[in-house]
């Protein structure tokens, strides 16, 4: 999955209920937590889709599919930006 030359270990105290929820995923709790962190960084705009994909060891299309299934949009435009883009495309 993740392929890096250096890694940092982070110790996080989680209560039993949160750990139980993490164990319900189809991956080890640490991997599930890592995926959630990277997805949140992407949602906040802190990393690009390509960087997030690389951090999770996925191809960009795989990452965008994952994010989309979780309701995280690939394009983050305001209504005004959408209207501008629509106007541009209609003028073509």
Phi, psi and omega in degrees: 000269184279131183235098180227159179275333177229150178219151175243139178264135179239127178262123180236129176275120179237141178285167185301326181295317179294317178298320178298320178294319178297324180291343179285344179287169181273019180220163178302149182307320179296319179292320178297317179295318179300314179300317179297320180295313181296318178299320179291321176299321177293315180301322180282351181084014180282334176224153178282168176298320179295318179293316179299318178300314180299319180297330180262001179071031180245158168287156183302318180297321178297316180296315180297325175296314178300311180299317179298318178297334180266005177081017178264114186290147176284320179253132180239089182241146174286162176305323179294318178297319178299316180298319178297312179297319178299317178300319178296315182291327179288336181276355181284000000 
